[in-house]
């Protein structure tokens, strides 16, 4: 895939609907380690295409967490040979993970996204880097084109927006975000919003509670208390019987400490590599920090990966880069 951005056309809200209507037998690609926004956005696009009589399916390199069963369990994808690929909530092809080669080597005819770090890898791009979530981008596209928001789509969009805003706690939740959610709630007041919020943000297994305790007991703080890092060895996951899909919210733990401007979570993978998530406070740009290590994302929420190195070295590099960014 061309990741240089050459030949990528940015689309208007009206033009992207024309593209969606022209698609045929589509694989909808979402990123590895799926979260609520890529799952909700991917399935919302599936429902949009289904209403247009277009066959599609959502494809992810990793299993979709059980917390999103309410979205995924109602869907049975048709069997077909894909003719086209699009992506939702994927800023860079590196984030696809280990998808089948046919997907990884195919042209992405359309990317729907909201990340400022999008590499313009697709043939056509519909995005709004000022939106809180890909699901918010989709909501306003549907409004602009008078596309009916069904109950199923409403649930998908709500989950995506809620998760990418930390249940509306993060600074990316703007006036348009609340307007979108207000419209969804007015249209479908009987959706179980309170239950969804509890399942997405509050409920944890006993193993996850024990893991959180151990992580916080071993947290690393910079001398000035502005940078906090937690390191999660893969062996702890096995010991405490915590599945990979349970630890998505771990990245927010360091930011619970008063005075922390940059929170870093470094998770060791089964193959020995490391996936890093960063969260930023009022004065931090964690996207700039992650770009130093080949990653990126949002100003206040970003990530990167390390494929080599020992844990101590990786954690030290992350701490030093984060501390230096706050002094720049």
C-alpha positions as CSV (number, residue, x, y, z in Angstrom):
1,X,0.0,0.0,0.0
2,X,1.2,3.5,-0.8
3,X,1.6,5.3,2.5
4,X,3.0,8.5,1.1
5,X,-0.4,10.1,0.5
6,X,0.2,10.6,-3.3
7,X,-3.0,10.4,-5.2
8,X,-5.3,10.5,-2.1
9,X,-8.4,12.5,-2.7
10,X,-10.2,14.1,0.3
11,X,-13.9,13.9,0.0
12,X,-16.8,16.1,1.0
13,X,-19.7,14.7,3.1
14,X,-21.9,14.5,0.0
15,X,-19.2,12.9,-2.2
16,X,-18.4,10.1,0.4
17,X,-22.0,9.0,0.2
18,X,-21.7,8.7,-3.6
19,X,-18.6,6.6,-3.1
20,X,-20.4,4.3,-0.5
21,X,-23.3,3.8,-3.0
22,X,-20.8,2.8,-5.7
23,X,-19.2,0.0,-3.6
24,X,-19.6,-3.7,-4.3
25,X,-18.8,-6.7,-2.0
26,X,-16.8,-4.8,0.6
27,X,-14.4,-5.8,3.3
28,X,-14.5,-3.1,6.0
29,X,-11.1,-3.1,7.7
30,X,-10.7,-1.9,11.3
31,X,-7.5,-1.6,13.4
32,X,-5.9,-4.3,15.5
33,X,-6.7,-4.2,19.3
34,X,-10.2,-3.0,18.4
35,X,-11.9,-0.4,20.5
36,X,-15.4,0.9,20.6
37,X,-14.9,3.5,17.9
38,X,-13.6,1.2,15.2
39,X,-16.1,-1.5,16.1
40,X,-19.0,0.9,16.3
41,X,-17.9,2.7,13.1
42,X,-17.2,-0.5,11.2
43,X,-20.6,-2.0,12.0
44,X,-22.4,1.3,11.4
45,X,-20.9,1.3,7.9
46,X,-22.0,-2.3,7.5
47,X,-25.6,-1.3,8.3
48,X,-25.4,1.7,5.9
49,X,-24.2,-0.5,3.1
50,X,-26.8,-3.2,3.9
51,X,-29.6,-0.6,3.5
52,X,-28.1,0.1,0.0
53,X,-28.2,-3.5,-0.9
54,X,-24.4,-3.9,-0.8
55,X,-22.7,-6.9,0.8
56,X,-20.0,-6.2,3.3
57,X,-18.4,-7.5,6.5
58,X,-16.2,-6.1,9.2
59,X,-12.6,-7.5,9.3
60,X,-10.2,-7.2,12.2
61,X,-6.8,-8.9,12.8
62,X,-7.7,-9.4,16.5
63,X,-10.8,-10.8,18.3
64,X,-13.4,-8.2,19.0
65,X,-13.8,-7.8,22.8
66,X,-16.8,-9.3,24.5
67,X,-17.9,-5.9,25.8
68,X,-19.0,-5.1,22.2
69,X,-21.2,-8.3,21.9
70,X,-24.3,-6.2,21.8
71,X,-23.1,-4.7,18.5
72,X,-21.6,-7.8,17.0
73,X,-23.8,-10.7,18.0
74,X,-26.8,-9.5,16.0
75,X,-24.9,-9.7,12.7
76,X,-24.2,-12.7,10.5
77,X,-22.0,-11.7,7.5
78,X,-22.7,-13.2,4.1
79,X,-20.1,-15.2,2.4
80,X,-18.6,-13.5,-0.6
81,X,-15.4,-12.9,-2.5
82,X,-14.4,-9.2,-1.7
83,X,-14.0,-6.9,-4.6
84,X,-13.3,-3.7,-2.6
85,X,-11.7,-2.7,0.7
86,X,-12.5,0.4,2.8
87,X,-11.2,1.3,6.3
88,X,-12.8,2.9,9.3
89,X,-10.9,4.6,12.2
90,X,-7.5,3.5,10.9
91,X,-4.9,6.3,10.6
92,X,-2.1,4.2,9.2
93,X,-1.8,0.8,7.4
94,X,0.6,-0.3,10.2
95,X,-2.4,-0.4,12.5
96,X,-4.2,-3.2,10.5
97,X,-2.1,-5.9,12.2
98,X,-2.0,-9.4,10.8
99,X,-4.9,-9.3,8.4
100,X,-4.9,-11.8,5.5
101,X,-2.4,-10.8,2.7
102,X,-5.3,-10.2,0.2
103,X,-6.6,-7.4,2.5
104,X,-3.1,-6.0,3.3
105,X,-2.0,-5.9,-0.3
106,X,-5.3,-4.6,-1.8
107,X,-6.1,-1.0,-2.6
108,X,-8.1,0.8,0.1
109,X,-10.6,2.7,-2.0
110,X,-12.0,4.7,1.0
111,X,-10.8,5.6,4.5
112,X,-13.2,7.1,7.0
113,X,-11.3,8.6,10.0
114,X,-10.8,11.3,12.5
115,X,-7.1,11.0,13.4
116,X,-4.9,14.1,12.7
117,X,-2.0,11.6,12.1
118,X,-3.8,9.9,9.1
119,X,-1.2,9.1,6.5
120,X,-3.5,9.5,3.5
121,X,-2.8,5.9,2.5
122,X,-6.3,5.3,0.9
123,X,-7.4,6.3,-2.6
124,X,-10.0,8.5,-1.1
125,X,-10.3,10.0,2.4
126,X,-13.2,11.3,4.3
127,X,-12.1,12.6,7.7
128,X,-12.5,15.4,10.2
129,X,-9.5,15.6,12.6
130,X,-11.6,17.9,14.8
131,X,-14.2,15.2,15.5
132,X,-14.0,13.2,18.7
133,X,-14.5,9.8,16.9
134,X,-14.9,8.2,13.6
135,X,-18.5,7.5,14.7
136,X,-19.0,11.3,15.1
137,X,-17.7,11.7,11.6
138,X,-20.2,9.1,10.4
139,X,-23.1,10.7,12.3
140,X,-22.7,14.1,10.6
141,X,-22.2,12.5,7.2
142,X,-25.5,10.7,7.7
143,X,-27.2,13.9,8.7
144,X,-25.8,15.8,5.7
145,X,-27.1,13.1,3.4
146,X,-30.4,12.5,5.1
147,X,-29.5,8.8,5.7
148,X,-31.9,7.3,8.3
149,X,-30.2,6.4,11.6
150,X,-31.7,3.1,12.6
151,X,-31.7,1.8,16.1
152,X,-28.8,-0.5,15.3
153,X,-26.7,2.3,13.9
154,X,-27.6,4.6,16.8
155,X,-26.2,2.0,19.2
156,X,-23.0,1.6,17.1
157,X,-22.5,5.4,16.9
158,X,-23.2,5.9,20.6
159,X,-20.7,3.2,21.7
160,X,-18.0,4.7,19.4
161,X,-18.4,8.3,20.5
162,X,-18.7,7.3,24.2
163,X,-15.6,5.1,24.2
164,X,-13.4,7.6,22.3
165,X,-14.3,10.4,24.6
166,X,-13.8,8.4,27.8
167,X,-17.6,8.6,28.4
168,X,-17.4,12.4,27.6
169,X,-14.5,13.1,30.0
170,X,-11.8,13.9,27.4
171,X,-11.2,17.3,25.8
172,X,-12.0,16.0,22.4
173,X,-15.7,16.0,23.3
174,X,-16.8,19.2,21.7
175,X,-20.2,20.9,21.1
176,X,-20.8,18.9,17.9
177,X,-20.1,15.7,19.9
178,X,-22.8,16.5,22.5
179,X,-25.2,17.6,19.7
180,X,-24.7,14.2,18.0
181,X,-25.3,12.3,21.1
182,X,-28.3,14.4,22.0
183,X,-29.8,13.7,18.6
184,X,-29.2,10.0,19.0
185,X,-30.8,9.9,22.5
186,X,-33.8,11.9,21.3
187,X,-34.3,9.5,18.5
188,X,-33.9,6.4,20.6
189,X,-34.5,7.3,24.3
190,X,-35.0,3.6,25.2
191,X,-31.6,2.4,24.2
192,X,-29.9,1.1,27.4
193,X,-27.4,4.0,27.7
194,X,-26.8,3.6,31.4
195,X,-26.2,-0.2,31.1
196,X,-23.9,0.3,28.1
197,X,-21.9,2.9,30.1
198,X,-21.6,0.6,33.1
199,X,-20.4,-2.3,30.9
200,X,-18.0,-0.2,28.9
201,X,-16.4,1.9,31.7
202,X,-17.1,0.4,35.2
203,X,-17.4,-3.4,35.3
204,X,-14.1,-5.3,35.6
205,X,-13.3,-9.0,36.4
206,X,-11.6,-9.9,39.7
207,X,-8.4,-10.5,37.8
208,X,-8.5,-7.1,36.2
209,X,-9.1,-5.4,39.6
210,X,-6.0,-7.3,41.0
211,X,-4.0,-6.3,37.9
212,X,-4.9,-2.6,38.4
213,X,-3.7,-2.8,42.0
214,X,-0.4,-4.4,41.0
215,X,0.1,-1.9,38.3
216,X,-0.5,1.1,40.5
217,X,1.8,-0.3,43.2
218,X,4.6,-0.5,40.6
219,X,4.0,2.8,38.9
220,X,7.0,5.0,37.9
221,X,6.9,8.7,38.4
222,X,9.2,11.4,37.1
223,X,10.9,13.6,39.7
224,X,8.5,16.4,39.2
225,X,5.5,14.1,39.2
226,X,4.3,15.1,35.7
227,X,5.0,11.8,33.9
228,X,3.7,8.5,35.1
229,X,4.4,5.1,33.5
230,X,3.0,1.7,34.2
231,X,4.6,-1.4,32.7
232,X,2.5,-4.5,32.1
233,X,4.5,-7.8,31.6
234,X,2.7,-10.4,29.6
235,X,3.3,-12.9,32.4
236,X,1.0,-11.0,34.7
237,X,-1.9,-11.4,32.2
238,X,-1.4,-15.2,32.4
239,X,-0.9,-15.3,36.2
240,X,-4.0,-13.2,36.9
241,X,-6.1,-14.8,34.1
242,X,-6.8,-11.5,32.4
243,X,-7.6,-11.6,28.7
244,X,-6.1,-9.1,26.2
245,X,-9.5,-7.5,25.6
246,X,-9.9,-6.7,29.3
247,X,-7.0,-4.3,29.5
248,X,-8.0,-1.6,27.0
249,X,-8.8,0.9,29.8
250,X,-5.5,0.3,31.6
251,X,-4.1,3.3,29.6
252,X,-6.1,5.7,31.7
253,X,-4.7,4.6,35.1
254,X,-1.7,6.8,35.2
255,X,-3.8,9.9,34.5
256,X,-5.7,9.4,37.8
257,X,-2.8,10.8,39.7
258,X,-3.0,14.5,40.5
259,X,-0.3,16.5,38.7
260,X,0.4,13.9,36.0
261,X,0.5,15.5,32.5
262,X,1.6,12.5,30.5
263,X,0.4,8.9,31.4
264,X,2.2,6.0,29.7
265,X,1.2,2.4,29.5
266,X,3.7,-0.1,28.1
267,X,2.3,-3.5,27.5
268,X,4.5,-6.4,26.7
269,X,3.1,-8.7,24.0
270,X,3.3,-12.5,23.9
271,X,6.0,-12.2,21.2
272,X,8.2,-9.9,23.3
273,X,7.4,-6.7,21.6
274,X,5.7,-3.7,23.3
275,X,2.6,-1.7,22.6
276,X,2.6,1.7,24.1
277,X,-0.4,3.9,24.9
278,X,-0.1,7.6,26.0
279,X,-2.6,9.9,27.5
280,X,-2.1,13.7,27.8
281,X,-3.3,16.4,30.2
282,X,-3.9,20.0,29.5
283,X,-0.4,20.9,28.5
284,X,0.8,17.8,26.8
285,X,1.0,16.7,23.1
286,X,1.5,12.9,23.3
287,X,1.1,12.5,19.5
288,X,4.4,14.4,19.1
289,X,6.0,12.1,21.7
290,X,4.7,8.9,20.0
291,X,5.8,10.1,16.5
292,X,9.4,10.0,17.8
293,X,9.0,6.2,18.0
294,X,7.1,5.7,14.7
295,X,3.6,6.0,16.2
296,X,1.0,8.8,16.4
297,X,-2.6,9.5,17.0
298,X,-4.3,12.4,18.8
299,X,-2.8,15.2,20.8
300,X,-4.3,13.8,24.0
301,X,-4.3,10.0,23.1
302,X,-1.7,8.3,21.0
303,X,0.3,5.1,20.8
304,X,3.4,3.5,19.3
305,X,5.2,0.1,19.3
306,X,8.6,-1.3,20.0
307,X,9.6,-4.5,18.3
308,X,13.0,-4.9,20.0
309,X,14.6,-3.9,23.3
310,X,14.4,-4.9,26.9
311,X,11.6,-3.6,29.2
312,X,13.9,-1.4,31.2
313,X,15.4,0.3,28.2
314,X,12.0,0.8,26.5
315,X,10.5,2.3,29.6
316,X,13.5,4.6,30.2
317,X,13.3,5.9,26.6
318,X,9.6,6.6,27.0
319,X,10.0,8.4,30.2
320,X,12.9,10.6,28.9
321,X,11.0,11.5,25.7
322,X,7.8,12.4,27.7
323,X,9.7,14.5,30.2
324,X,11.7,16.3,27.4
325,X,8.4,17.2,25.6
326,X,7.0,18.9,28.6
327,X,10.2,21.0,29.0
328,X,10.3,22.0,25.3
